[in-house]
Amino acid sequence: MAQIEVFKTNVRNKRDASKILRILSIFDPDYNANFDIDDCDKILRVESNNEISSDAIIELLKYNDFNCEIL
């Protein structure tokens, strides 16, 4: 069964979203992630058949100068 995690971010444009998605795919190729930057919370949604490391995702975004928190 797939696990889904949803995050609130401050990623505001498609270029930055693409950068984060590339980083996440390198971090864990099983992650299926996407952004909804039109949403007021700039949603990052991550789905995986394996366990999702929410703390690692938050740290990856923080390392790249973005805010991120679990919704």
N, C-alpha and C positions, 0 to 999 in steps of 0.2 A: 504494500500500500504506500502511496506517495505521501511524503511529508511536505507541508506548505508552511512557509514563514513569511510574514508581511512586515515591512519596515517603513517607518516615516523617515524621509531624508530631506536634504536641502539641495539635491541635484536639480538644476533648473533648465538645462538645455540638452539637446540630443547628443551633442559632441561629448559632454561629460558622462552622460548615461552610457554611451557606447564604450567609453574608456573603462568605466566600472564593470560593465558586462564582460568585456574582454578579460579583465583581471579576475573576475569570478570564474570564468570558464577555464582559466589556467589553474586557479586555486583548486577547483573541483570540477572536472569535465562533466560530471553527472548532474550538476546544477542546471536547471532550466530557469533562467531569470529574465525578468523584464521590468521596465519602468512605466509608470503612468505619471509623466511630468506635468500633465494638465490638471491632475488632482491637486487640491490645496495642500496635501501632505507629501506630494512628490513621492508616491508609493514605489517601493521596490518589492517585488514579489518573487520569492525563490521557491522552486519546487524540486524535489529530489526523491528518488527511490531509496536513498540512503539517509542517514542522519544528517541534519543540517546543523552546522556549527554557527549559531547566531552570534556568539561572542566573536568568533573569527571574522564574520562578515562585518560586524560593527567596527572592529579594529582595522580591517582593510579599508573601509571607507574613511575612517578617521585618519589613517596614515596618508590618504590621498586628499586630505583637507575638506572632507565632507562630514556633516552630522548624520547620524543614523541611530534610530532607536526602534525597538520592537513595538508594534501596535497591538 
